[in-house]
């Protein structure tokens, strides 16, 4: 007998409805709710709330909403609030019932401004510590890299600050005042070097003043930010992260990231792996002082033979004599020390131009109007030792692994809207990155927790099995990682 569809009729009461049973047991949000305690945020943001006035939305609920916004890559906070009543799993995760009122979307923007980056930084650090306690972080070898993200501003919003016409525009002065009012102090200002480059000192976006005008490979310039990450080798946990303007050189963030990693995890890295952009002199010396192996290529060697140095003899062709503090060129001529540059901490050794002009290698050695010069750092011996260490076989293997590891961590973030800024101003982009990195770490932790549960279940089945020793031929019959259960099985028998 064919059934006929009945006309829908709204019910006033649902006596047999249970929201708890509507969310499946293996749901991702169930796993997150089981493993993470969101109540920590009460203490972190307690001083951001007063003792009078209207009762706010509980901070854990706000944090969960922000987590859903990034985890499911919802386009906007308005859409998030419109979608929450339609999703039973989201209602369950937030602790709402079917007939509960959903807050206005402005609750999230007000909370971000009230909390700043501090609460989200604590959320990120708590998850990292949880991963450390679970044994997911080794902490001895860190991989560093950065990636550009598109700012939420168009090129048409960029103005020339050197143009006096802008001061004649009353609307611009009002806009400038509003941008100054919106600017919020950031808890991580010590991690943000100032903007560099002539373009970013002259041009500014009226929409997002913190974004940098940046171009790569001769392409069109864009307004961008730059995300910097430190990733542990063992399970690719992100142990430190920050965001700067795109004009900031990532090499300047090496030491702050290492210090942030140590502060959060309590573990000291002994190896730092990065690309040649980090291979500046100061980074090699910082690694030496911190007793860290710097596995990154020297930027000087990486760019050797390019630009004005193309086709001329390399520095290694000259022999340094310590007893006389001079360099000897391939033709036996002497380069004496002439001057000291305090800003770069190096001495300059120069040969007279008249001597160089008589040399047979003159055209292969020099292109300037003065004699050939060689620079020697005041800590050159330590620098040479660090560069030699960065060229070992282990360093080359680490550099090869870095290409895939760091590309993975940024590629996995793209599903959470990583490549484009959701909001404007630097401190807000940091919140976005902290939430994105936290979600990535949570997913790694959940995979580990699932494997650990399966291992425990397999070990229990082994324990309940017959009293005979588990033979090697029986291993394929055991679920998943049964060979690892042998130690547990032997322990249970004893």
N, C-alpha and C positions, 0 to 999 in steps of 0.2 A: 504494500500500500504506500503510495507516494505521500510524503509529508508536505504540508503547506506552511509557508512562512507566515508567522503571525505579525500583526502590526505592533511595532515597539511601543511599550507603555512604561513611562518612568515610575520607579518604585519610590515610595516614601522612606521605607526602612529596608535594610539588608541584614537580616538576622543571622544568615549563615555565611557571611563574608568575613574572611580573616586575611588581612594584608600580609601577615607573616608567612602564611602558606602559599601566597601568590608569587613569592620570590623563590626561585629554585635554590637548592642547597649549594650548588657549585657556582653560583653567580659571583662575578668579580667583586661587586660591591659587598657581598657577604664576607668574602675573604679579606677585603680591606678593613671592614668594620671589626672583624675578629682579631686582626693583627695590630691594629693601630689605635691608640688611645688619643682621641682628639681633645680631651679635657685639659691637656696641658696649656692650651691657649688662654685659659682663664687667668692664670698667673702672669702670662707674658704681656697681656694687654690691659691688665687691671687698672693701671694708672691713666688709661685713655678714656675712662668712663667716670662720670660724676656720681654723686650719691642722691641726687634729686632729678625730677623730671620723668619722662616716659620711660618705660622699661624697654630695653633694646632687644633685638633678636639675639639669642644666645651666640656667643663667639664661636663655639664648635660648629653650629649650624652654618654660620657664615663661611667658615673655613671649608666645610664640606661642599657648599655651593661653589666656591671658587675652584675646588678640586674637580667637581663635575664639569665646570665651564671649560677647563683645560683638557681633562681626560677624554671627554666626548667631542672636543673641538667645536663647541657651540659658537655660532657666529657672533652673538652679542648677549649681554646680560638681560636685555628685554626678552629675547627668544628663550633664554634659559628659564626665566620665570613663567613664560607662557607654556613651556614644555613640561615643567615639573608636575602639574596636575594630571598630565596625560601619561606619565610614566609611573607605574606602581613601584618599580624598583627604586626610583629616585625618591619617591615619597617615603618608602620604608627606610632608606639610607639616611634621610634627613630627620626621621622621627615624626613625620606628619601623618595624619589620617586623611581619609577621602574628603571629609567636610571641613578640614582646617584651611584657614586663610593663608595664602602665599604672600610673603612680603613684596614690597615694591622693589623694582630693579635698582633704585637709587640707594638701597641699603648696602649694596656691595661697594659702590663707588665711595660712599661716605665712610665705610669701614676701612677701605684701603687708605684713604687720606688720614683717618684717625690713627690707624695702626702704624703706617709707614712700612718699611721693609723688615722691621724687627721681628714681628710675629711670624712672617713667612720664612725668615732666616732661621728662626728657632725650629720651625716645622721641618725644614730641610736638614738641619743638624741632628734633630732627634731621630729621623729615619736613618741617617748615616751611622749614628751611634748604634741603632738597633741592628744594622747590617754588620757592624764591627763585632757586636756581642754574639751574633749568629755565626761568626767565622767567615763571612763573605769578603772581608777586606784583609789583604796581606799588608798593605801600607808601605812596603819597602821600595816599590818601583812605580813611579807616576808617569803618566803620559799627558802631555799638555798640547793644546791647540786652541784655535779660535775660529769663529765663523761669523760672517756678516749676516744681518737680518734687515729687512726692509722696514723703514720707519713709516708710521701712519701719517704721511704728509707728501704732498706732490711738489714737483720742481717749481710749479708756478707760485708757490708760497715763499720762495727764496728772494730776498732783497739784498741790495748792495748797501752795506752800512756806511760806505764812503760817499754815497750820493747825498748831497745836502738837501735834495728835494723832499726827502722823506720827513724832514723836520717841519716842512710847510703843510703837511697833511695832518689835520687834527685827529682823524680817525686812526692814523698810525700811532700817534702818541697815546691815545686811549688803549689801543691794543698792546702797546709796549708795557703800559702800566698794569694791564690785566695779566700779562705773562709773568711779570715780576711778582704779582700777588699769588699766582698759582704755584710758583716755584717752592718746593718743600725741601728742607734739609735732609740729607741722606746719611744713614748710619755708616755707610761704607765709603765716605769721601776720600779716605786715605788710599783706597784701591783705585781711584780714578785720576790718572794723570791728566793734566790740562789738554785742551785741544791743540793740535799741531797743524802746521801747514798754512800757507798764505790764504788759501781759499776759505778755510774755516775761521780765520780771524777777520775776514772781510765780509763774507756772505753768511746770512742767517735766515732760517725759516721762521716766518711769523706764526706758523701752525705748531711747529715743534722745535723750539730754539736749541734743544740739546742734541738734535740729530746732526750728523756731519755730512757735508757734501763730499762724496767719495766716488772715484771712478777707477776701474781696473782694466788693464789690457787695452787702453785706448778707447774703451767704450763710453757710452753716455754716463754722465755723472748722476748719482742717486743720493737720496737722503737715507743714511743707514746708521745702525748701531753695530756693536761687535760683542759677541758672547765669548767668554774665556772659560775653559773647563780644565780641571785636573781629574783624570780617570785612573782608578786603580786597576792593576793588571789582572788580578785573580778572577773576578766575576764582573769586571767593567762597571763597578760602582762609581758614580760621580761623587768625589769627596770634597770638591771645592769648585765654586763657580762664581762669576761676577759678570757684569755688563758695563761696557764703557762706550764712549762715542767711537765711531768707526775710524776717526783720524788717529786714535791712540795706537802706538806701536805695541804689538802683543809681547814683544821682548821685555817690556817694562813690567809685565804682570807675572813673570816667573817666580820671583821671590815671594810676593804676596800670596800667590796660590799655594806655594809650598808651606808657608807659615799657616795659612788657613787650614790646610790639610792636617797639619800636625796639631793645631789647636782643637779641631773638631774630633779627630779620631784618636788622639793621644799617641799616634804612631809616627815615627820619624822616617822619612823616605831617604834611602841611600842612593837612589838612581833617579834621574830626571831625563825623560825622553821627549824630544821635540824636534821640529824641523829647523832648517837653517836660519829662519827668521829670528830664532832665539839665540843664535850663535854669535852674539856680540861679545866684546871683550869683558864688559862689566858682568855679564852673566856667567862666564867661565870663572871669573874671580870670586863671584858670590858663591858659586858651587864649591869652589875650593875652600872658602871660609866656613861654609856650612857642612863640609865633609860629605858632599854629595857628588856622585859621578854624573857629569854632564854629557849625556849621549845625544848631542846635536852637532851638526856640521858647522864649522866656522863660516860665518857669513862673508868674511874676507876671502876665504878660499873658494867659496861658492860663486862669488862674483869676479874672481880673478880672470883676467884676459878679456874683460868687457869694458866698454866705454873708453876712457882716456888711457886705460892700462892695457888695451888690446895690442898685442904684438910686441910687448916689451918684456924684458927679463924679469922674472919673479923675484921676490924678496929672498927666497931660499937659495938663489944662485950666489948670494953674497955671504961671506964667512965672517962671523963675529969673533973678535979677539978680546977676551975679557981683560987681559993684562994691560992693554993699551986703550980699551974702551973705543974701539974703532971697527968699521966694517971694511973688508977687502973684496973688491969687485973681481969678476972672472979674469980681468986683465991685470990684476995685481995692484990696482990703484987703491988708495986709502980714502975712506970717508970718515971724517972726524966729527965729533959731537959739537954742534954749534948752538943749539937753543933748546929750551924746555917749555912745553905747553902744559900749563897747570890744569887747564880744564879737562884735558884728555890724559894727563899723567904720563906723557911720553917725551923722550928726548928725540931730537931730529939730528941725524948724521948726514952731512952734505959733502959732496966733492966739488972742487972749483969747476966752473963752467969751462975755463980754458983747458983744464986737464981732460974733461970729458970730450971736448971737441977734437982732441988729438987721438982719441981712442978708436980702435977698429970697430968696436961694437956700439958706437955712438947712436946710430939710427935704430938699433934694437934695444937700447937701454933707456932712452930719454926722449921726451917730446916737448918738454917745457923749455922756457927761456933761461932757466938756471941749471946748475949742475944736478946730477942724480942725488936724490935724498932717500934715506931709509929711516923709518921710525921704529924706536925700541921703547916698549913700555917699562916703567920702573919696576914692575913685577913680571918681567918677561919670562923668567925661569918657571914661575908657577903657572903662567899662561901656557907655555910650551908643554908642560907636563899634562895640563888638562886637555889641550888639543890632541896630544898624542893618545891620551886615554879615550877620547871620543872617536878615534879612528880604529879601535880594536875590533876584532871579529864579533864580540858580544854586542858592541855598540851598533854595528851594521845590522845585526839580526834584530835588535830592538827598533831601529829606524824602519826596517822593513815591516815589522809587526805594527808599528804606529800608524802606518798608512791605512790599514784595514780597521784597526781598533777605533781610532778617532773618527773615521768616516762613518762607522756604524753608530756611534753614540749620537752624532748629529743627524744621520739619516733616520734613526728611530724617533727622533724628536719632531720630524716634519709632520707626522700624523697628528700632532697636538698643536698645529699652527705655529711651529717654531720659526719659519722663515719670514714671517711678517709680524710686526709689532701690533698688539691688540689696542694698546693705549698710547698716550703721548707723555713725554718727559722721561728722563733717565731712570728715576726711582721707580716708576711704574713698570718699565721694561724689566727691571731687576726682579720685581715681583713675579712677572710672567715667567722669567727664566728659572727662578727658584721653584715655582710650582711645577714647571716642566721637568726639571731635573729630579725633583722629589718623586714625581709619578714614575719616571724611568727607574729610579732606585726601588720604589715599592714593587713594581712588577718583577724585578730581579729577586727581591726578597720572597715574594709569593711563589715564584717558581721553585726556589730553594725549599720553602716550607712545604710545598706539595711533595717534592722528592723525599724530604725527610720523613713525612708521614707515610709515604709508600714504603720507604725503607723500614720504618718501625713495624708496619703491618706485615711486611715480608719476614722480618725477624721473628715476629710473634708466631707466624705460621710455621717457621722452622722449629721454633721451640716446642710447639705442640705436636710436631711430627713424631715419628717413631724414634726410639732412643738410639738408633744407629747413626754413625757419623755420616754427614752429608758428603757423598762422593762427587768427584768432579763431573762424572757423566750425568749427574742430576741437576747441574747448574742451569742448563737451558730450560728445564722444566719450571724453575723458579721465576717469579714475576720480576721484570725490570732489572734491578741491580742486585739480584740475589747473591752473586759472589761476594759482595761487600757485607753480607749478613753472616759470613762465616765466623768472624771475630765475635759478634754478638751471640751467635749460636754456641760457640765454644765457651764463652763466658757463662751462658745460662746453664750449660751442662756442669760446669765446675761449681 
